[in-house]
Amino acid sequence: MNEYLNEVGKKAKAASAKMAVMSTEDKNRGLKSAADALVEKAGYILSENAKDVMAARNKVSQAMLDRLSLDEKRIKGMAEGLSQIAELNDPIDSLIETILRPNGLVIEKRRVPLGVIAIIYESRPNVTADSFGLCFKSGNVVILRGGSDAINSNLAIAKVIREALNGAGLPEDAIQVLEDTSRETAAELMKLKEYVDLLIPRGGAGLIRSVVENSAVPVIETGVGNCHVYVDETADIEMAVKIIDNAKTQRMGVCNAIESLVIHSAAEDKALKRIYEVLSAKGVTIRGDERARSVISEIEAATEEDFAKEYLGPFISVKTVDSVDEAIEHINRYTTHHSEAIITGTKANADKFLRGIDAAAVYVNASTRFTDGFEFGFGAEIGISTQKFHARGPMGLEALTSYKYEIRGNGQIREI
């Protein structure tokens, strides 16, 4: 085993034992100390971030450069995020269920931390602070492996947080950022099951696929979103246009933006013309099947790849169907199990869609852009799980916990 990673793992495991029994008051104190330190040391963080930005300039897109760049407002935002997490309810040791057995045993099911969580992520330095905050409040230790393009920023943020924790008398090893950003070290981190209890990849489809395929540590798959909106034959067309516009164009590079439209043939003539008018005015290119192109000749021909693609940009596919059942079949074929929506005026079709679609979040007459921990009332999220085990959808504090059974007796023994 890589000696450096082995040392990181040992420190994380030792800190995990302390975090598991840490009081809510101490956790909140640590979060607030870290928040204050981020603001106080903003100058240092910005100077380190400038190194990353300078190295990345002319090598990445403007959108990626913006994700990488920090300013005082963004650092204050990270600090406010930690302060907000401190105000959330602590899930640890909360009672889930009590079972009273006939023999007098009292069995309590209580929430406990997962332990050590490793996160592999790309570009965005704010993930360093956000991930720490959620893991710390839920009693977990976090090992962070960011991309090489943000290494100076990530190390600076972690250094400030670690110093704040140490100054507060709390375990600084509750957060560790790997200085080695090589693929080899990332691959070894995926095998560190002696120390790591859960691995969360945050980034593009390639990163997530690599982690899922190669990790020996349990993985929660997050983020990839080929999200659909189905416009039913009974849909309010203006409502549909408004929702589709919001879900596609508010922010095109996020995982809960829609990439695919499915339209009932009976609504296509009227609906598609209005959708095309609004989306094309905002620079979105529509790629559709033959029936969609027969309605609007300017629509480009869609390929099989288009129906499966997460564009994260100004493109959208269109598929024509003749029933809600056909819509469900098409969506379930191409879904990434993130967020799907139906626009309909028929309760029966809404109910059938809700039951039939296999996704973490299924909407009726609302934008998929709401799939977010803050919008769901969780306060924050560490990612959006697109799988079924053990968490699904936006992952707040409770999703970073497991449970154990505490059994109290007065001398019972098993007779059989």
URDARA-V859232 format. One line per field, one symbol per residue. psi: psi as a letter, one per 30 degrees, with the letter a starting at -180 (. if undefined). A space follows every 50 residues. Layout:
psi: ???
This chain:
psi: kkeeeeeeeeeeeeeeeeefgkleeeeeeeeeeeeeeeeegeeeeeeeee eeeeefkgflleeeeeeeklleeeeeeeeeeeeeefflkjfkgkkekkkj lfgfkjjkjkklleckkkkklkejffeeeeeeeeeeegglkkkkjalffg eeeeeeeeeeeeeeeefggljfgfkkkkfjgleeeeeeefghffekfkkj kjaleeeeeeeeffkfkkkjklekjiklkkjlfgkjeeeeeeeeeefefe jfglfgkkfkkkkkeffeeeeeeeeeeeeefggkkkjlleeeffejffkl kkleeeffkjehahlklkkklgleeeeeeeefeflghdklkkjlgjeeee eeeeefkilekkkjhlkfffjkeeffgfellfljkgafkflkakjaeefg lallkkkkahgklkf.
